[in-house]
Amino acid sequence: MTAVVRVHVAATTGGTDTVRNRDTAAQTITAAARDGARLVVLPEYAARFDPRGVGPELAEPLDGPFVNLLRGLAEQTGVSVVAGTTLPGERADRAVNAVVAVDGTGGLAGVYRKVHLYDAFGHRESERLEPGPADAAPLVLDVDGLRVGVMTCYDLRFPESARRLVDAGASVLVVPAAWAAGEHKADQWLTLLRARAIEDTAYVLGSAQQGHGVVGDSVVVDPHGVVLARAGGRVTEGGSPGVAAADLDPEVVRTVRERNPSLANRRYGVVPIS
């Protein structure tokens, strides 16, 4: 028998108030530990968020208070944490949209720098942000035997991003997001999460910012594309975070991949475009 791994996928409303955002993160991680969760996923821009656009004025370094808080709480509780933040860029007028992965000892397991900047639907992230290198090693975190691959938000529209993580051993894909509002966007968010789960025969955890300018619930999707848990909608600024909680079973992934060996049957690989 394989052990299941409990996860909490947060639905929170962020803003530019760094103290309040850290309090929300602490509340979320502490509650997850009490519930026996081994992994917490916080949204994109969990450290600071402005729906009008995030730039260098909202950035803080990896040794700043937000990431240090996550590392301290992970060490105290034994819970691994994946969360979106904003790092200073190489240029003074640019920042980096990043996701940090902290293991259950409090160690910084890795940083994913968003490859696909959101230059779509009238938005221009490239005017404020630097992209991460497309050829960077995939970020895959081990959580109690589960291999958890990290991507973020707009990456969801590029199936190659998810497939590259699966090629690196991921059986779970986490997608912190601040999914911009617009016509059909909430439906597209859920559809794409389910599609990535089905085509990659993997669990998918989508953690979505709530509130003004963004849409979409936080969800846990199983390798069949079935939504196991969902949270969001009524989460308001300053309110208690919502949580989609579920138990992930490695045996489910093994069984689905055995019955539907689409990963083994494929005839094309994924390589970065130079």
N, C-alpha and C positions, 0 to 999 in steps of 0.2 A: 504494500500500500504506500502510495506517495502522499506526503503531507500537503494540504492545501495552504495557500498563502493569502491572508486577508489583506485587502487594500482599501484605502480611503482616497477617493478622487474628489478634490474640493471644488466647490462652486462659491467663489468669493467675489466681492465688489471692492476693487482697489481704487486708489486715488493717489494724489501726490503727498499725502500725509504719511511719512515714513514710519512714525511711531505707531500709528494705528495699523498700518499694514504688517508691521512686525508683531503687534499684539494678535492680529488675526491669524498669522502663521503659527504663532505659539499656541493659540487656542486650538487650532486645527490639529496640530501634531500631538498635543497633549491628549485631546479627546480620542484621537486614533490609537494612541498607546493604550488608553484605558479599555478600548474595544478589542484589543489584541491584534491590531493591524501591524503589518511588517513593512508597509510601503505607503507613503503619502505623496500624492501628486498635487501640486499647487499650480495655478494658471500661469500663462505667459505674463510677464511684467508684474509678477506678484510683489516685487519690492516697491515699485512706484509705477503708476499708470495714469496717462492722460489720453482720453479717446480722441482728442484733437491731433495727437501725434506725440511720440516719445523721442527725445533727442538727448544730447550730452548733458543738458541741465538736470536730467533725472538719473544720471549714471552714478554708480559707486563701485569701488574696486572689489576684487574677490576677497580681500581681507577687511572689507567694510562691515558695518553692523548687521546688515541683512544676512549675508552668508555666514558670518560668525554666529548669529543666532541659530540658524539652521543646524550648523555643525554642533553647537552646544546641546541643543535639544535632541539631536540624533544620538549623541554620546550618552545623554542621560536616559533616554527611553529605549534605545536599541532599534528605533524605527528609521528606515532609509527614507530619504526625502528627495524628490525631484521638483524643482521650482524655477520659474522664469525670473530673470533679473535683467538689468541693463548695465553694461560695463563701459568704461571710457574707451574711446576709439584711439587709433593711432593719430588721427587728425583732431584738432581741438573742436572742430565743428561737427564731428561725427561721434556716434556711440555704437555699441555692439549689442544687438539683441541676443541674449545668451540664456541657456538653461543649465543650471548646475545640478549635479547628481552627488548626493552625500550618502555615504553608506552608514550602516547601523553602529559603527564605532565612532562616527563623527568625522571620518576622513573624507576629504574631497575626492570622490572617485573619478570625476571628470567634468569638463565643461563643453557643451555643444554651442557653437556660435552659428546662428541662423544663416543658412546658405541662401534660401530663396527669400529675398526681400519683397515686401508686399507693394509692388508697383502695379496695382490693378484696381478696378472699380473706382477710379478717381483718386486713389491714395498713392503716395510716393514715399515709401520708407527710405528709398535710396538717397533722398535729399537730406536725411538726418542720421542714417545708419550706414555702417560698413558691413558688407556680407562676410560670412565666415568662409574659409577655404573649402571648395567642393571636394578636394582630395584629402581632407582631414580624416583620420581614422574614425570609424563609427563609434559612437559612445554607447556602450552596452554595460549595464550594471548587474551584478549578481545579487539577488535577494532570495535567500533561503533556497537556492537551487534553481530559481527562475532566472532567465536571462532577459533583462529589461532594456530595450532599445529606445533611445531618446531622439525625438524630432520636435518641431513646434509649428503650430498655426498654419501659415500658408504652405509649408512643406507638405501638408496633407493632400494638396492638389497635385502632388508629384509622386506617383506610385513608386518611382525609382528610389526615393528616399527611404520609404518603408522597406522595400525589397533589399536594399543595401544593408539595412540593419538585420534583417532576417538572415541574409547571407553571412553576417558576422555572428550568428547564433541566437538572435533574439527570438523568443517565443511570446513576448509581451511587447507591445509598442505603446509608449506614452506620448501624448500630444498636448502639452500645455498650450493654451490659446487665448487670444483676445479677438474673437471672430467678429469682424466688422459687420455692423447691421446693414440690411438692405433687402431688396426684394428676393425672396426665395432663399436667403442666406442661412436661416436656421435649418431648413430642410436639407440644404446642401451639406452643412456641417455634419448632420447625423448620417446622411447617405454616404458621405465619403469615409467617415469612421467605420461604418459597417462594411463598406467595400474593401477597405484596407484589411479588415479582419478576415473577410471571406477569402480574398485572393492570396493572403499570406498565411492563412490557417493559423492565426495568432490571436491572442487577446489584445484588445485595443482600449486604452484608457484615455479619454478626452476630458481634460480639465479646463473649463471655460470661465473667463471673466464674466461677471454679471453687471448689469446696470446700463447707464447711458452710453449709446454708441456701439454696443456690442450685443450679440445674440448667441443662443445655443445653450443647451443644458450640459452639465458634466455627466458623463456616462461611462459605464463599463460594458464592453461588447465582447461576447465570447467568440471562439474561432468559427462558429457557424454563422456569425453575424447577428446573433440574438442579443438584444439589450438586456443585461442582467440587473442593472441598477441605474438610476437617473436622479439628478438633483439640479435645482436651479429655479428660474422663473420668479420666485418671490424673494430672492436674496436682495437686500437693499444695503446701501452704504451705511456702515456702522452696525449693521445687523449681524446676527450669528451666521457663520458660514454654513452653506449647505454641503452635504456629503453624499456621494454615490459610493456605497460600501458593498463589497462582494468578496467572495472567496474564490481564488484562482487555483485550478487543479492542473498540475503539469500532465496528469494522465489524460485529461481531456484533449490537450494539444497533441499528445502522442497518438491517441486514437483517431482524431480527425485527420492528421497527416498520414496515418496508415491507410485509412479508408479513401482519402482523396489526396493522392501523392502528386499534387499539381506542382509543388516546388521541385520535385525530382523529375517531372515530365517536361519542364520548360526547356526551351532551346535558345534562349537569349540571356546574356548577362547584363550587368549594370556597371558602367564605367563613367567617371566624371568627364564632363565636356571641358576641354582646356580653353 
